[in-house]
Amino acid sequence: MSDTSLYAAVGLLVGTMVGLTGVGGGSMMTPILVLLLGQSPAVAVGTDLLFAAATKLAATASFGFSRRVDWPIVGRLLLGSAPGSAIVVFGLWLTRRAPSATDAITSRSLAIILALAALGLLFQTPLERLGRRLTSQTLVRVERHKPLLTALTGLILGVAVTLTSVGAGALGVVMLAALYPLRLTSDRLVATDIAHALPITLIAGLGHVFLGHVNFNMLAALLLGSIPGVLVASRLTLRLPARITRTLIALMLGILSERMFFG
């Protein structure tokens, strides 16, 4: 199989996972690029961010036309995630003359965030229950602080996504489920998370273009496979057994995290 065909096949797999669950973009793609395809962590992150932006553009269009995106929540998230992304890009620019150090930081950060994402997916249901309990017991107080909490969530996601390309889906879905257990149904949760991931991955990806961390030939091949996968799969969200899907993805992320630490 040629490199182009291999990249397209990988793109199809990851695009399908993004469309089905809102999870799987950076959490799958970046480790695959590093561990299986031999890319440096910095180039893997930069290329995956632009890949994710294009893939999520297709998914957002699909979800947006069906009116499943909660745009006010997306706006709150961006108040934190956009500045967080800019801060990380600036930090990477300061360390641009030490690529080995950048790769080491990126690799270790990726392993940690993959592990956190796996735990979050495994415990998403208990977190949702806790969110419902807090909301029902202290409705006025919780609602008053939700804009700030959502912006802080966005800040965490912006930093994580820009540094590792992971978090927009894997962590975002879990955090939104805990913050808005009553407001966001399963399909609206996925749609809203993907809609927020689009601008933040684009901002972060452009920052990595500026830093020279993008392989455009590989990016084109990945997109060739991913766009059809995400368009078809995003229409099937309501039919999936969410708990089984989350468990399988969490196990996969745990394995990838271990490989990033010790591989």
N, C-alpha and C positions, 0 to 999 in steps of 0.2 A: 504494500500500500504506500503511495506517495505521501510526502509530508502534507500536501494540500488536502488530500482525501482524509488523512488521519485527523487533521485539525477540524475539518468539516464534520466528521463523525463525532468528535468530542463536543463541538458546538451544538450539534443536534441533541445530544444527551443532556447537556446542561440547559439548553433553551427549553426543553420539555419539562425539566424539573422546575425551572423558574415559573413557567406558565401554570403548572399544576399546583404549586404550593407557595410561591413567593419566596422560596428558599432554594439555594443551590447555585446562585451565580458565582460570587467570589468564594463562598465556602467550598464549592466543588472545583471550580475552574483553576484558581490560583494554585492549590496543592497539586492538581494534575499537571499543570504547566511546569511546576518545579520538580516534582518527584518522578513523573513519567516522561516528560518531554524535554527535561534538562535545561529549562530556562532559569536565569538568575532570579532570585526573589523580587528584586526591584522591577525588572522588566516584566515579570509575570504579573505583578500587581498593576503596573501602569497599563499593560495591554488588556488585562481583564477589566479594568475600570471602564475603558472605552467600549469593550465588548458588552459589559453589563448595561451601559447607558443605551446602546443601540437595541439590545434585546428588550430592555424594560420599556423603551419607547413603543415598541410593537405591542407589548402587554398592556401598557397604560392606555393606548389607543383602543384596544379591545375592551378593557374594563371601563374606560371613560364613556364610550358610546353606550354601554349598558347601564350607566349611571350608578355604578357601585362604589365610586371613589368618594370619600369624605374629605372634600377639599379644605375645609377649615382646619382639620387636624393636620393635613399636609403643610399648611401655612405655618402652624405653630412649630412643627418639627424643623422646618427650614430656618426659623429664627435662631435655632441653636446649631444646626448641622452645617450651614454655610460658613459661619465664622470658624467653627471647629476645623473644617476642611482647609480653609485658608491658612490657619495657624500651622497645621501639619506640613502643608506644601512649603511654607516659609522655612520650617525647621529642616526639611529635607534639602532645601536649597543651600542652607548653611553648611550641611555635611556632604555636599556634592563632590568634594575633592577626596572623599574617603569611601569609595564604592563598596569595599569589603565590609566596612562598619555598617553602612546602610543596609546591605544584604543581611548581615547578622541580626540587626535590630528588627528588620522586617520579618525574617524567618521566625524568630522567637515570639514576636508579637502575634504573628499569624497562628502559631501553635496555641498560644494562650487563648486567643479569641475563638478559635475553633472549639477548644474544650468548653469555654463558657457557652458558646452557641449550642453545643450538644446537650449540656446540662439544662439550658433554658428550654429547649424543645422537649426534653424528657419530663420536665416539671411544668410545662405550660398549663396543663389543666388545673393543678393545685394553685398556680399563680392566678388564674382566672377566677377560681373560687374565692381566693383571698381578696381579689379586687372587688368582686360582687359584695362580699361581706362588709368591707370597708365602705363601699359606696352606699349600701343600705343603712349602715349604722351612723355614718357621719356625712350624709349626702351634701349638705350645704358647705361644710368645711372642705371636703374633698373637691367638690366642683369649683370652689373658689380658687384653689391652687393648681388645678389641672393645666391651665395654660402654661404656668411656670414649669411644672413637672414635665410637660410635653416638650418644651423648649430645651430643658436639661437633657431629656432623652435624646433629642436631636443632636445636641452637642456631643454626647457620648458616641452616637452613631457616626457623626461626621468625622470625628477623630479616628475611630476604628476603621471606617471604610477607606479613608484616604491613606492610612498607614498600611493596611493589609488587604483592602478590597473586600473584606468580610464584615458583615454586620447589618447591611441595609436590609437583607431579608431574614437571615438566621436570627439575629438579635432583635431586629425591628418588629417582627411579628410577635415575639414573646412579650416585648415591652408594651406594645400597643394593646395586646390582649389583657395585660394586667391593668393598664390605665383605663381602658374603655371596654370593660367586659359586657356592659349592657348596651352600649351604643353601636358597637361593631359586631355584626354577625360574621360567620366564618368567611363568606365570600367577600364582604365589604372589608374585612380585616386584611385579606390578601391584596385586594385591589388598592386600598389606601397605602399599604406598605410599599407596593411596587411604584405607585405614583410619586411617593416621596423619594424613593431610591433613584428615580430618573434624574432629577436635577443634581442631586448630590454626587452621583457617580460621574455625571458629565463634568461638574466643576472639578472634582478630584482628578478625573482622567485628563482634562486639559492641563491641569497643574503638572501631571507626570509627563505630558507631551513636552512642556516647557523644560522639564528636567532631563529629557532624552530617554525616558524609560518605556518606550512603546515600540513594539515590533509590528509595523503596519501590514506586512505581508501575512503574518500569522493571524492578525486581527481580521483581515478580509476573509480568510478561509474559515475561521471560527464563525463569523457572521453568516456565511453561506449556509451553514447547517443549522444555526440557532434560530433564525427568524421563522422559518416554517414550523419548527418545533414549538416555539412559544405561542404562535398564533393559534395553532390547533389545540394545544394543551390548556390554554387559558380558558377555553370554552367548557372544559370538563371539570372545573374546580368543585362545583357543587356535588359531583358524583363520587368524590374520593372519600375513603375512610380516613379521616384526618388523623386520628390517633395512631393508626398503623403506619401511615406515611411519616409522621413526625418521629416515631420510634426508629424506623429504618434509617431516616436521614441522620438522626442523632448518633446512632451506632456508627454510621459511615464517617461522620465528623470526628467522633472520638478516635477512630482508627487513623484518620488523616492527621489529627493533632499529634498522636503518638509518633507517627512517621516524621512529622516536621521537627519534633523535639530530638529524636534519636536517629533519624534516617541519615 
